Amino acid sequence: SDAPASAGPGASATDKARRELPISIRVCDEPRGVEREFTCELGLLLRHMRYFETYLESVRDPAELDISVHCDVGVFEWLMAYVHAAPRDGGEGGAHAHAHAHAHAHA
């Protein structure tokens, strides 16, 4: 039977929904006096920016998560473009993105 993804305890549907959770990241570029919000799906962050993995692996409600990254806004913008352009399924997505950033996550 083809039950809707929202019906029953479908672990794969739940995992897919979790990976699609939008995560907000506040980037603070102190030298330029700039602060900017970025949004990225949880799954993409976990796959391509492993630095955040310890903060994000137990996220249930992204509204309760506060991530601040202190780095050059232009560099982080480039990283987000890279993450969004990388292949989503299987395959070699290239090297994992790493930033020299100081992040604070509060759940």
N, C-alpha and C positions, 0 to 999 in steps of 0.2 A: 504494500500500500504506500502511496505517495503522500505522506503527512506533511503539512507545512513545517518549515524550519522552526517556527515558534512553538509548535506542539511537541509535547514529550520532552524527555531529558536528553535530547540530541547533543552529545558532547561536541561534535564537530561544528554544528551550527552555533553553539554557544561560544566556542573558541573563535570562530570566524567573526562573530559579532564583537567579541572582546578585542580582537586584533584591529577592528575597524573603528574603535573608540578614538575620538579626536582628543589629542593631548595638546594643551596650550603650553608654550614655552616663552617666557619673558627673557629677552636678551637685553642686557645692560652694557652699553659701550660708554664707560665713564669718561675716557679721554675726549670723546666727541660730545658728551652730554646727551646721548641718544638712548632711548629705551623703546623697544619694539616687540610686539607679540607675534609669534609664529604658531601655526597649528600643524600637527602632523599625526597621522594614524599611528596608534600604538604599535602595530605590527611592523611598520616601516622603521620606527625608532629602534625596536628590539633587534631587527635584522641588520640595520646599517649603521647604527650608532650605539654600539655595545656599551659604551661608557655609561649610558642611562639604565642598563639592564637591572642592576641591583635596586634601583629606585622604582622601576616600573613593573617588575615581575609579579608583584602582589597587588597591583592596582585593580580595584573593583569599581570605584566611582571616580572618574577623571575630574569631576568638579571639586573633589577634596584634595587634589594634587596641585602643588605649587612648585613649579620648576623655574628657577632663575639661572641664567647662564651669563657669566661675565666674560665677554669677548668682543671682538670687532664685529659689528653688525653685518658688514659686507662679507666677512668670512662665513658667518653663520648662514647668511642668505645663500651663499654658494653651496654650503653643505646641504641645505634644504632642497635646493634645485637638484643636486646630485642624488639625494635620497629618493626624491619623487620621480627621477628619470630612470633609476635602476630597475632591472627586471623584478617583477613581484613573485613569480612562481619558479622555484627550482633555479637551475642555471647558475652560472657564475656572475654575480652582480658586480664584479670588480672588487677591489679592496674595500674593506669596511672603512667608513668615514671616521676620522678621529679629529677632534679639535683640541687645541690647547685652551681649555676653558675651565672655569671653576664653577661648578653647578651645585645648587642647593635644592634638594627636594624634600618637601614636607608632606607626609600623608596624613 
